Amino acid sequence: MPVPANPVVSAPPVVPADILARMAPIYERVRTVIPPVEWPAFAGDIDAILALKRERNAVILAHNYQTPEIFHGVADIVGDSLALAREAARTDAEVIVLCGVHFMAETAKLLNPGKTVLIPDLRAGCSLSASITGADVRLLRQRYPGVPVVTYVNTSAEVKAESDICCTSGNARAIIESLGVPRVIMLPDEYLARNIAAQTKVEIIAWHGRCEVHERFSTRDIERLRAAHPGVIVLAHPECSPEVVAAADFVGSTQGMNDYVVQKRPPRVVLITECSMSDNVAAQHPDLEFVRPCNLCPHMKRITLPRIRRALESMTHAIEIDEAIAAPARRAVERMLEVKPR
């Protein structure tokens, strides 16, 4: 099809001056990562969402992989999976909007059975969660009788219900060693399990799931980054392959990466993880140089401001979990939360 001689370009949205004025303090938080020309496309929805939160007595929990206009614009609580799980258990709000993926919303519902938990898009899934079922866990228990099952929070409530205890990338070693056993089954992330196995004397039986974002990073990527950006400090997520982890300067959860930047303040840094994480940390540290190798999570990117606004307007999509599954799944998550950080 031939290209029109004068293609039509959509005009930016017209946002009333009073809304732009109210949103000015929020824009100051993100001005280094969101160009001024793009801000009007977000300002109206942010203003409406803030009003809807007050009306609904709602709180918004946002994962570190959410885009800056969500993370810095409307979220009340931000963090990695462990932080969101802990804060979900503490909130007094009547409504929780989980800006992340489906298993995170389920976890929030497990810890708040009497509250309304909304996810703005039901299609926001996870390759790790999709890699294993409750039936798979039952078969593993038959193959390895008596061996405790440690399940990554990146799993469905059904899988958590078949588990002894949950973990996150930030507390996996502490959880495994807290059990006081010589052998555990760790599900479903193969790379995370292999990386933790290198840190502990506990034998780990792994599954074959992988994160579709982190498995794409390679040692060649790190070599190219170091060649193109001399002196860059490389921070990698433990869902990356053991080879990538070995090539990095620091390995940690998204919260661990953020803490490293805050404490060490490397002048030039690259985060080997989902690229919105870099944007969100960079917005808080404009004096540092962030190199961005961008691997996007397509599921996280299903959560947008218009969908958050619609979720609060129509109170959709509400998470519901059958109590026969919820009760044992809740116990697995609560056991994790009872383990003190190392």
N, C-alpha and C positions, 0 to 999 in steps of 0.2 A: 504494500500500500504506500503510495507516495506521501511524503511529509508535506503538510500544508505550508504554503509560502509564509503565512503569518500565524504561527501556532498561538492558541489562546493560553495565556499564563494566568493562573488563578491569583486573584488579589489577596493580600493578607487580610485576616478578619479585622473588622472594625470593632474595636473595644472601647466602650465609654471611658472618658477621661477619669471619672471617679474610681472605676475599677482599677485602672492602671496605677492611679495614685495609691490605692490601698495595697496593691501588689508590689509596689516599689521596694519595700524592705525585703520581701522574699526574693525579688530579682537580684538584689545585692548578694545573696548567698550563691547564686549560680551564674553570675554575669561572666565569669571566666570560662564557662563551659557551654553556655547557651548564648548565641549571638543576639543582639538587640532586635534584629529583624524577625527572629523566630518567637520572641517572648509573647507578642500578642496572641499567638495561636494557643498559648497555654494559660494566659492570665484569666480569661473568663471562666474556664473550667475550674481552675484553682479557687477562685473567689466563690463559685457556687458550691464546691466540695466543702470548703471551710464552713460555710453557712449550714450545709446539710449535716455535717458532723455535730454541730451544736444542737440542731433540731432533733436528731436521732439519738443523741447521747452515744455517739460512735467514736471509736478509736481506730486509727489506721496503722497497721503493722506493715512495714516494707522491708523486704530483703535487700541486702547490699547490691544485688544485681538489677534492681529497678533503676529506671532512667532518672536523671537528676531532677526533672520537673516534678516527679513523684517523690523521690527520696528526700529532696530538700524543700519541696513545695507544699505537700499535703500530709506527709507521714508524721505520726506522733512518736512512734517507736521504730527504730531501724537497727539492723544488725544481721548476724548470721543465723543459721537455723537454731543453734542453742540459745542465743539471746532472745530470739522471737518466741521460742518455746517457754523460756522462763518468764518473759514479760506477759505472754498470753495468760499464764496461770495467775498473774497478779492483778490484772486490770479490773477496774470497777465499772467500766463502760457496759452498757446493755448490748451494744452491737460492736462486733469486731469485723473490720474489712481487712482481709489478708491479701496484700499485694506481693504475690510470690506465685508459687505453683500449688497444685492441688493437695499434695501430701502435707504441705505446711498448713493449709486451711483445715485439713482433717486433724492435724496435731493440735491446733488451736481449739477445735471443737471438742476433742478428747479431754482437754484440760478445762474447758468451760461448757459442760453439757447443758447448763441452763441458759446460756447466752446465744444470741443469734450470731452466727459466723458466716460471712459472705465472701465469696471469691468473684471478682469481676468478670472472669471468663472461665467457664468450665473446661475449656480445651487446654488450659495451661497445665500441661503434664510434666513428665520427667522421664528421661531414658532409663535412669536407674530404677525408678519405681516400676516402670513397665517391664523390667528385665526379670522379675520374679513374682511368684504368686504364693498364696498361703499353702496350696497343695505342694509346691516345690519345697517349702520349709518342712512340711510333714514328712516328705520323702527323705529329706536330709536327716531328720531325727531318727527315722527307721535305720538309715545307713550308719549313723554315728550315735547309737543309744547312750544317753546320759551326758552327752557333750552339750554345754550351754550354747544357746543361740544369741549372739549379739547382732542386733539389726540397726543399720544406719537409719537415721530419721528420714532419709530420702526413699521411703517406701510407703505403701498404702497401709491403711488401718488394718486391713485383713492380714497383711504380713506381720505387722507389729503384734497383732493378737496371737500369732503363733510363736512369738519370741519370748526370751527371758528378760531381756533388757535392751534398751535402745542406746545409741551413741551418735555423736556428730563427729565431723572431721577434727574439731578442736579438742574433744575429750575422749576420743576412741581408745588411746592407750590407757588412760586412767580407768576407764570403764572396764576394759579387759582385765587389767591387773587387779582391780578391786574384787574380782570374782574368786581369786585365790585358787585357780585350777590350772592344770598344765596344758589344757587344750580347749579351744573354743571354735565354734563356727561363726564366721563374720560375714554378713551379707549386706548388700549385694555387690558392692564396688570392689572389683578385683584389684585395681591399682591401690586404693586406700588400704585394703587388707595387706597387700604385699609391702607397702611402705611402713605400716605399723608393725608388721612381722619383723622388719629389720631393726626395730627399736626395742623389742621385748623378747624375753625368753619363752613366752607363752607360744605354743604351736597354734597357728591359725589356719583353719580350713576355709578357703575362699570360694566365692561364687564367681560367675563370669560376666557380671554387669559392668558397664563402663558409662561414664558421663560423656555425652556426645560433644560437649564443649571442650573438656579438658583432655580427652584422648586425642584430639587433633594437634595438640602441641607436640613438638619434637625437639630433640637436642640440636638439630640443624637450625631450628628457629632461634634458639638461644645463641648459637654461634653467630648467626647473622646479626642479631641484635647487639651482641658485644662488639662485632666488627664495625657496625654502623654507628654505634653510640659508645665510644670508649669510656670506661669507668662506670658504666651503668650497673646498678645493683639489681639483681634478678630475684624476685619473690615469687615462689610457685605454690600452687594449691596441691594438697596431698592426694587429690583425685587425678593428678597427672601421673604419667608412667614413672616407674622407679628411675629410669634413665634421665628423664627431665628433672626429677627431684634431685638426683645426684649432681646435675649440672647447675643447679640454682645456688644462690648465696643464702637463702632463707626459705624455709618451707613452713606454711601454716594455713589455718583456716582464713576465711575472709576477715574475721575479727583479728586474727593474729597478724595478718598483713597490715591492716589499718594501725594496729598498735605499734608495729615495727616502724612504720612511717612517722608516727607521732613521736616515738621515743628516739629513733636514730636519725631522723631527718636527712635521709640520703639526698644529695643535690640532684641526682639523676637516677630514676628508678623505673622499673617495669614490673607490672603485676601480671603473672602468667595465670590468668583466669578470665572470667567473662568481662567484657570490656566496659560495661557500665560501672563496674567497681572502680576502675581507674578514674572515670569522670567524677564520681561522687567523692572520692578521696582528694582528687585534684582541686575540686571546688573549695575544699577546706584548707588547702595548702598551695595557694597560687604562686608562692615563691619557689616551689620545687618543680623540677622538670619531670613530667611523666611521659614515658615512651609507651605508645599504645599499639600492641599487636592485637587486633580486634577479632575475637571469636565470640559471636553473639549467641545467646540462648534463645531459640525461637519461641520457647514456651514462656519465659519471663517477659518477652516483648509483646505477648498477647495482652498484658495488663497495661492499659493506657488511661490517661485522665478521663476521656469521655466514658470509658467503661466503668471506671470508679464512680463517676457522677451518676451514671445510670443505675449502678448497683445500689447506691444510697437512695436514689429517687424511687426505685421500684422494689427495693429490698430483695434483690436477686444477686447472685444465686446462693441460696442458703444451703449449708452443708448439713447433711443428716447422716448419722451412722447408727446402724442397728446395735442395740445395747449388748447383744450376744457377742458382737465383735468389739464394741467400744470398751467394755469392762476389762478384758485381758489386755487390749492394746493400751489402755490408759495405765494399767499397772506397769507395763514395760517402759512407758515414757516417764512415769513418776519415779520408778527405780533409778532411771538415769539422772533425774534432777536431784535425787538424794545423795548422789556421789559428789563429794566435795572436790572442787578443782585442785589440781596438783600445784 
